[in-house]
Amino acid sequence: MSRNSGKTQRVARHSRVRNKVSGTAERPRLAVFRSLKNIYVQIIDDQSGNTIVSASSLEDKVKDKNIADSSGKMNISVAVGQVVAERAKEKGIGLVVFDRGGYKFHGRVKAVAEGAREEGLIF
């Protein structure tokens, strides 16, 4: 990989963000990872190092939400945000800090955030 490849730059941006953003038990971190085909979201307590809740576009529950409206990655990203917010509510989590993972807050990353906010997650 060259020195200035896209992945290297994203990892550098993410490490700068992670120096400032950290999840606690009261306000865990909602972390987003985006690949070319899928999107993955975790809610993490960084103090104990535990993943509390996770969701991804590979899950059947997410795919079931989009049976009638399977028109691309944006709708799937919204569904992933909704699923992770539902699971967070079940665990008693209402407040999170958003970690965009070095990606721009645009497109699928923004769609995940909007889906989580629709289900009542506050960040």
N, CA and C atoms as an extended XYZ file, in Angstrom:
369
Properties=species:S:1:pos:R:3:atomname:S:1:resname:S:1:resid:I:1 pbc="F F F"
N         0.840       -1.167        0.000 N   MET     1
C         0.000        0.000        0.000 CA  MET     1
C         0.896        1.244        0.000 C   MET     1
N         0.517        2.220       -0.793 N   SER     2
C         1.311        3.443       -0.817 CA  SER     2
C         1.077        4.258        0.447 C   SER     2
N         1.918        5.233        0.662 N   ARG     3
C         1.833        6.020        1.896 CA  ARG     3
C         0.521        6.784        2.009 C   ARG     3
N        -0.006        7.256        0.884 N   ASN     4
C        -1.204        8.096        0.929 CA  ASN     4
C        -2.420        7.404        0.351 C   ASN     4
N        -2.521        6.111        0.540 N   SER     5
C        -3.689        5.405        0.036 CA  SER     5
C        -4.921        5.830        0.834 C   SER     5
N        -6.090        5.577        0.279 N   GLY     6
C        -7.338        5.970        0.932 CA  GLY     6
C        -7.509        5.336        2.298 C   GLY     6
N        -7.168        4.055        2.424 N   LYS     7
C        -7.313        3.374        3.708 CA  LYS     7
C        -6.364        3.962        4.746 C   LYS     7
N        -5.135        4.254        4.342 N   THR     8
C        -4.167        4.828        5.273 CA  THR     8
C        -4.655        6.185        5.779 C   THR     8
N        -5.195        6.981        4.901 N   GLN     9
C        -5.692        8.302        5.298 CA  GLN     9
C        -6.889        8.180        6.227 C   GLN     9
N        -7.800        7.220        5.946 N   ARG    10
C        -8.968        7.034        6.797 CA  ARG    10
C        -8.545        6.577        8.190 C   ARG    10
N        -7.602        5.660        8.258 N   VAL    11
C        -7.128        5.166        9.558 CA  VAL    11
C        -6.478        6.302       10.341 C   VAL    11
N        -5.740        7.181        9.672 N   ALA    12
C        -5.129        8.331       10.352 CA  ALA    12
C        -6.201        9.272       10.880 C   ALA    12
N        -7.226        9.540       10.073 N   ARG    13
C        -8.336       10.399       10.527 CA  ARG    13
C        -9.038        9.761       11.717 C   ARG    13
N        -9.255        8.439       11.640 N   HIS    14
C        -9.950        7.748       12.719 CA  HIS    14
C        -9.141        7.798       14.009 C   HIS    14
N        -7.826        7.662       13.928 N   SER    15
C        -7.022        7.720       15.148 CA  SER    15
C        -7.050        9.117       15.764 C   SER    15
N        -7.119       10.146       14.938 N   ARG    16
C        -7.246       11.514       15.479 CA  ARG    16
C        -8.583       11.689       16.193 C   ARG    16
N        -9.646       11.146       15.603 N   VAL    17
C       -10.967       11.230       16.226 CA  VAL    17
C       -10.990       10.441       17.524 C   VAL    17
N       -10.383        9.246       17.523 N   ARG    18
C       -10.396        8.395       18.706 CA  ARG    18
C        -9.617        8.982       19.872 C   ARG    18
N        -8.691        9.903       19.605 N   ASN    19
C        -7.997       10.582       20.698 CA  ASN    19
C        -8.950       11.475       21.481 C   ASN    19
N       -10.013       11.917       20.837 N   LYS    20
C       -10.972       12.825       21.469 CA  LYS    20
C       -12.262       12.136       21.886 C   LYS    20
N       -12.684       11.110       21.146 N   VAL    21
C       -13.972       10.465       21.369 CA  VAL    21
C       -13.751        9.135       22.077 C   VAL    21
N       -14.399        8.985       23.227 N   SER    22
C       -14.293        7.751       23.972 CA  SER    22
C       -15.644        7.439       24.608 C   SER    22
N       -15.996        6.167       24.645 N   GLY    23
C       -17.265        5.770       25.221 CA  GLY    23
C       -17.122        5.382       26.677 C   GLY    23
N       -18.131        5.731       27.457 N   THR    24
C       -18.172        5.355       28.867 CA  THR    24
C       -19.386        4.459       29.092 C   THR    24
N       -19.555        3.984       30.307 N   ALA    25
C       -20.712        3.162       30.620 CA  ALA    25
C       -21.994        3.985       30.520 C   ALA    25
N       -21.928        5.268       30.903 N   GLU    26
C       -23.103        6.130       30.848 CA  GLU    26
C       -23.400        6.585       29.420 C   GLU    26
N       -22.345        6.840       28.657 N   ARG    27
C       -22.503        7.324       27.286 CA  ARG    27
C       -21.520        6.570       26.373 C   ARG    27
N       -21.908        5.377       25.913 N   PRO    28
C       -20.995        4.580       25.095 CA  PRO    28
C       -20.814        5.160       23.693 C   PRO    28
N       -19.856        4.606       22.982 N   ARG    29
C       -19.496        5.080       21.643 CA  ARG    29
C       -20.203        4.242       20.593 C   ARG    29
N       -20.885        4.904       19.646 N   LEU    30
C       -21.497        4.234       18.513 CA  LEU    30
C       -20.508        4.319       17.353 C   LEU    30
N       -19.872        3.198       17.018 N   ALA    31
C       -18.820        3.158       16.007 CA  ALA    31
C       -19.352        2.561       14.710 C   ALA    31
N       -18.985        3.185       13.590 N   VAL    32
C       -19.442        2.756       12.267 CA  VAL    32
C       -18.246        2.278       11.460 C   VAL    32
N       -18.389        1.126       10.813 N   PHE    33
C       -17.409        0.673        9.831 CA  PHE    33
C       -18.152        0.391        8.536 C   PHE    33
N       -17.616        0.899        7.448 N   ARG    34
C       -18.268        0.803        6.147 CA  ARG    34
C       -17.329        0.094        5.186 C   ARG    34
N       -17.782       -1.011        4.618 N   SER    35
C       -17.020       -1.656        3.554 CA  SER    35
C       -17.723       -1.357        2.237 C   SER    35
N       -17.212       -1.888        1.152 N   LEU    36
C       -17.838       -1.606       -0.135 CA  LEU    36
C       -19.245       -2.186       -0.228 C   LEU    36
N       -19.471       -3.352        0.383 N   LYS    37
C       -20.773       -4.002        0.263 CA  LYS    37
C       -21.637       -3.882        1.509 C   LYS    37
N       -21.038       -3.804        2.690 N   ASN    38
C       -21.796       -3.883        3.937 CA  ASN    38
C       -21.455       -2.736        4.865 C   ASN    38
N       -22.270       -2.609        5.918 N   ILE    39
C       -22.016       -1.607        6.948 CA  ILE    39
C       -22.207       -2.273        8.307 C   ILE    39
N       -21.335       -1.942        9.238 N   TYR    40
C       -21.321       -2.558       10.561 CA  TYR    40
C       -21.348       -1.451       11.608 C   TYR    40
N       -22.145       -1.657       12.665 N   VAL    41
C       -22.267       -0.660       13.730 CA  VAL    41
C       -22.144       -1.374       15.071 C   VAL    41
N       -21.381       -0.764       15.985 N   GLN    42
C       -21.240       -1.307       17.337 CA  GLN    42
C       -21.438       -0.180       18.338 C   GLN    42
N       -21.977       -0.526       19.491 N   ILE    43
C       -22.011        0.398       20.625 CA  ILE    43
C       -21.044       -0.177       21.649 C   ILE    43
N       -20.018        0.635       21.989 N   ILE    44
C       -18.866        0.138       22.745 CA  ILE    44
C       -18.659        0.956       24.013 C   ILE    44
N       -18.399        0.265       25.112 N   ASP    45
C       -17.959        0.892       26.347 CA  ASP    45
C       -16.439        0.776       26.369 C   ASP    45
N       -15.738        1.881       26.120 N   ASP    46
C       -14.289        1.848       25.999 CA  ASP    46
C       -13.589        1.674       27.346 C   ASP    46
N       -14.225        2.060       28.429 N   GLN    47
C       -13.597        1.906       29.734 CA  GLN    47
C       -13.411        0.438       30.093 C   GLN    47
N       -14.426       -0.379       29.809 N   SER    48
C       -14.300       -1.810       30.091 CA  SER    48
C       -13.861       -2.602       28.867 C   SER    48
N       -13.884       -1.974       27.690 N   GLY    49
C       -13.457       -2.644       26.472 CA  GLY    49
C       -14.469       -3.630       25.929 C   GLY    49
N       -15.759       -3.429       26.239 N   ASN    50
C       -16.801       -4.364       25.821 CA  ASN    50
C       -17.690       -3.768       24.739 C   ASN    50
N       -18.058       -4.605       23.790 N   THR    51
C       -19.090       -4.249       22.832 CA  THR    51
C       -20.424       -4.601       23.464 C   THR    51
N       -21.281       -3.595       23.611 N   ILE    52
C       -22.557       -3.793       24.277 CA  ILE    52
C       -23.595       -4.301       23.286 C   ILE    52
N       -23.653       -3.660       22.115 N   VAL    53
C       -24.655       -3.964       21.094 CA  VAL    53
C       -23.988       -3.855       19.736 C   VAL    53
N       -24.414       -4.687       18.787 N   SER    54
C       -23.908       -4.556       17.421 CA  SER    54
C       -25.009       -4.895       16.422 C   SER    54
N       -24.812       -4.421       15.192 N   ALA    55
C       -25.718       -4.741       14.090 CA  ALA    55
C       -24.937       -4.566       12.793 C   ALA    55
N       -25.354       -5.303       11.777 N   SER    56
C       -24.708       -5.160       10.474 CA  SER    56
C       -25.718       -5.434        9.372 C   SER    56
N       -25.332       -5.093        8.167 N   SER    57
C       -26.209       -5.299        7.019 CA  SER    57
C       -26.290       -6.766        6.618 C   SER    57
N       -25.516       -7.625        7.242 N   LEU    58
C       -25.540       -9.051        6.931 CA  LEU    58
C       -26.624       -9.808        7.702 C   LEU    58
N       -27.221       -9.183        8.706 N   GLU    59
C       -28.180       -9.858        9.574 CA  GLU    59
C       -29.536      -10.026        8.902 C   GLU    59
N       -30.218      -11.106        9.258 N   ASP    60
C       -31.539      -11.369        8.700 CA  ASP    60
C       -32.554      -10.314        9.125 C   ASP    60
N       -32.428       -9.812       10.350 N   LYS    61
C       -33.378       -8.810       10.831 CA  LYS    61
C       -33.309       -7.536        9.983 C   LYS    61
N       -32.125       -7.163        9.566 N   VAL    62
C       -31.952       -5.983        8.712 CA  VAL    62
C       -32.490       -6.277        7.326 C   VAL    62
N       -32.201       -7.460        6.817 N   LYS    63
C       -32.686       -7.824        5.487 CA  LYS    63
C       -34.205       -7.906        5.458 C   LYS    63
N       -34.832       -8.373        6.555 N   ASP    64
C       -36.288       -8.467        6.618 CA  ASP    64
C       -36.942       -7.090        6.583 C   ASP    64
N       -36.295       -6.090        7.176 N   LYS    65
C       -36.849       -4.743        7.168 CA  LYS    65
C       -36.913       -4.171        5.763 C   LYS    65
N       -36.050       -4.667        4.859 N   ASN    66
C       -35.947       -4.090        3.528 CA  ASN    66
C       -36.474       -5.003        2.426 C   ASN    66
N       -37.329       -5.966        2.762 N   ILE    67
C       -37.854       -6.867        1.734 CA  ILE    67
C       -38.660       -6.082        0.703 C   ILE    67
N       -39.540       -5.214        1.182 N   ALA    68
C       -40.393       -4.462        0.259 CA  ALA    68
C       -39.616       -3.347       -0.422 C   ALA    68
N       -38.563       -2.868        0.220 N   ASP    69
C       -37.873       -1.694       -0.299 CA  ASP    69
C       -36.373       -1.954       -0.366 C   ASP    69
N       -35.982       -2.936       -1.172 N   SER    70
C       -34.563       -3.286       -1.266 CA  SER    70
C       -33.906       -2.497       -2.386 C   SER    70
N       -33.909       -1.185       -2.255 N   SER    71
C       -33.407       -0.338       -3.341 CA  SER    71
C       -32.041        0.236       -3.013 C   SER    71
N       -31.166       -0.562       -2.439 N   GLY    72
C       -29.799       -0.123       -2.319 CA  GLY    72
C       -29.274        0.002       -0.911 C   GLY    72
N       -28.021        0.427       -0.854 N   LYS    73
C       -27.273        0.455        0.399 CA  LYS    73
C       -27.754        1.536        1.359 C   LYS    73
N       -28.309        2.633        0.844 N   MET    74
C       -28.751        3.711        1.731 CA  MET    74
C       -29.886        3.245        2.641 C   MET    74
N       -30.887        2.580        2.075 N   ASN    75
C       -32.004        2.094        2.887 CA  ASN    75
C       -31.554        1.020        3.863 C   ASN    75
N       -30.615        0.191        3.442 N   ILE    76
C       -30.081       -0.830        4.337 CA  ILE    76
C       -29.334       -0.171        5.491 C   ILE    76
N       -28.611        0.911        5.211 N   SER    77
C       -27.879        1.625        6.264 CA  SER    77
C       -28.830        2.233        7.286 C   SER    77
N       -29.942        2.787        6.818 N   VAL    78
C       -30.960        3.316        7.740 CA  VAL    78
C       -31.493        2.191        8.619 C   VAL    78
N       -31.760        1.037        8.014 N   ALA    79
C       -32.270       -0.113        8.772 CA  ALA    79
C       -31.266       -0.592        9.814 C   ALA    79
N       -29.978       -0.583        9.485 N   VAL    80
C       -28.942       -0.983       10.454 CA  VAL    80
C       -28.955       -0.017       11.635 C   VAL    80
N       -29.075        1.278       11.360 N   GLY    81
C       -29.167        2.268       12.430 CA  GLY    81
C       -30.376        2.044       13.311 C   GLY    81
N       -31.501        1.706       12.706 N   GLN    82
C       -32.717        1.455       13.481 CA  GLN    82
C       -32.573        0.213       14.354 C   GLN    82
N       -31.983       -0.831       13.802 N   VAL    83
C       -31.819       -2.083       14.563 CA  VAL    83
C       -30.881       -1.879       15.741 C   VAL    83
N       -29.764       -1.182       15.527 N   VAL    84
C       -28.823       -0.979       16.633 CA  VAL    84
C       -29.453       -0.087       17.706 C   VAL    84
N       -30.287        0.871       17.312 N   ALA    85
C       -30.957        1.723       18.295 CA  ALA    85
C       -31.989        0.932       19.092 C   ALA    85
N       -32.720        0.042       18.426 N   GLU    86
C       -33.690       -0.801       19.137 CA  GLU    86
C       -32.989       -1.672       20.176 C   GLU    86
N       -31.872       -2.262       19.781 N   ARG    87
C       -31.128       -3.120       20.695 CA  ARG    87
C       -30.533       -2.313       21.844 C   ARG    87
N       -30.109       -1.090       21.566 N   ALA    88
C       -29.573       -0.227       22.620 CA  ALA    88
C       -30.663        0.127       23.622 C   ALA    88
N       -31.858        0.412       23.137 N   LYS    89
C       -32.972        0.733       24.025 CA  LYS    89
C       -33.297       -0.454       24.929 C   LYS    89
N       -33.224       -1.670       24.374 N   GLU    90
C       -33.467       -2.870       25.182 CA  GLU    90
C       -32.446       -3.007       26.309 C   GLU    90
N       -31.219       -2.554       26.081 N   LYS    91
C       -30.163       -2.609       27.100 CA  LYS    91
C       -30.179       -1.383       28.010 C   LYS    91
N       -31.092       -0.430       27.751 N   GLY    92
C       -31.194        0.745       28.593 CA  GLY    92
C       -30.256        1.877       28.202 C   GLY    92
N       -29.824        1.905       26.961 N   ILE    93
C       -28.920        2.944       26.483 CA  ILE    93
C       -29.713        3.943       25.658 C   ILE    93
N       -29.639        5.212       26.030 N   GLY    94
C       -30.340        6.253       25.289 CA  GLY    94
C       -29.404        7.308       24.725 C   GLY    94
N       -28.280        7.526       25.411 N   LEU    95
C       -27.291        8.520       24.994 CA  LEU    95
C       -26.031        7.822       24.508 C   LEU    95
N       -25.539        8.237       23.353 N   VAL    96
C       -24.279        7.706       22.835 CA  VAL    96
C       -23.462        8.849       22.264 C   VAL    96
N       -22.191        8.586       22.043 N   VAL    97
C       -21.324        9.513       21.323 CA  VAL    97
C       -21.019        8.858       19.980 C   VAL    97
N       -21.120        9.615       18.886 N   PHE    98
C       -21.025        9.057       17.532 CA  PHE    98
C       -19.586        9.060       17.049 C   PHE    98
N       -19.114        7.909       16.595 N   ASP    99
C       -17.774        7.756       16.028 CA  ASP    99
C       -17.944        7.349       14.578 C   ASP    99
N       -17.653        8.261       13.672 N   ARG   100
C       -17.880        8.016       12.246 CA  ARG   100
C       -16.777        7.191       11.608 C   ARG   100
N       -15.768        6.812       12.356 N   GLY   101
C       -14.738        5.907       11.881 CA  GLY   101
C       -13.799        6.481       10.842 C   GLY   101
N       -13.642        7.785       10.811 N   GLY   102
C       -12.755        8.407        9.842 CA  GLY   102
C       -13.415        8.687        8.509 C   GLY   102
N       -14.677        8.290        8.352 N   TYR   103
C       -15.410        8.559        7.121 CA  TYR   103
C       -16.067        9.930        7.207 C   TYR   103
N       -16.407       10.511        6.061 N   LYS   104
C       -17.178       11.749        6.063 CA  LYS   104
C       -18.567       11.461        6.603 C   LYS   104
N       -19.147       12.438        7.294 N   PHE   105
C       -20.521       12.300        7.775 CA  PHE   105
C       -21.436       12.603        6.589 C   PHE   105
N       -21.552       11.583        5.727 N   HIS   106
C       -22.223       11.761        4.454 CA  HIS   106
C       -22.626       10.388        3.946 C   HIS   106
N       -23.659       10.293        3.178 N   GLY   107
C       -24.028        9.031        2.558 CA  GLY   107
C       -24.477        7.978        3.548 C   GLY   107
N       -23.855        6.797        3.480 N   ARG   108
C       -24.290        5.675        4.321 CA  ARG   108
C       -24.019        5.897        5.795 C   ARG   108
N       -22.955        6.605        6.135 N   VAL   109
C       -22.657        6.887        7.544 CA  VAL   109
C       -23.742        7.803        8.114 C   VAL   109
N       -24.129        8.801        7.354 N   LYS   110
C       -25.197        9.703        7.779 CA  LYS   110
C       -26.534        8.964        7.862 C   LYS   110
N       -26.763        8.022        6.948 N   ALA   111
C       -27.996        7.240        6.958 CA  ALA   111
C       -28.103        6.385        8.219 C   ALA   111
N       -26.986        5.829        8.670 N   VAL   112
C       -26.982        5.062        9.924 CA  VAL   112
C       -27.368        5.975       11.085 C   VAL   112
N       -26.789        7.165       11.113 N   ALA   113
C       -27.090        8.115       12.185 CA  ALA   113
C       -28.564        8.510       12.171 C   ALA   113
N       -29.102        8.767       10.988 N   GLU   114
C       -30.517        9.141       10.889 CA  GLU   114
C       -31.430        8.011       11.330 C   GLU   114
N       -31.088        6.771       10.953 N   GLY   115
C       -31.881        5.633       11.380 CA  GLY   115
C       -31.866        5.433       12.882 C   GLY   115
N       -30.700        5.644       13.495 N   ALA   116
C       -30.594        5.509       14.952 CA  ALA   116
C       -31.380        6.624       15.642 C   ALA   116
N       -31.315        7.828       15.095 N   ARG   117
C       -32.071        8.943       15.688 CA  ARG   117
C       -33.569        8.740       15.553 C   ARG   117
N       -34.019        8.147       14.445 N   GLU   118
C       -35.445        7.862       14.252 CA  GLU   118
C       -35.972        6.959       15.353 C   GLU   118
N       -35.154        6.031       15.806 N   GLU   119
C       -35.572        5.087       16.850 CA  GLU   119
C       -35.343        5.640       18.262 C   GLU   119
N       -34.881        6.879       18.378 N   GLY   120
C       -34.796        7.511       19.690 CA  GLY   120
C       -33.436        7.572       20.331 C   GLY   120
N       -32.403        7.158       19.632 N   LEU   121
C       -31.047        7.263       20.184 CA  LEU   121
C       -30.591        8.719       20.089 C   LEU   121
N       -29.985        9.226       21.152 N   ILE   122
C       -29.587       10.636       21.211 CA  ILE   122
C       -28.068       10.721       21.180 C   ILE   122
N       -27.560       11.543       20.249 N   PHE   123
C       -26.133       11.847       20.187 CA  PHE   123
C       -25.912       13.177       19.525 C   PHE   123
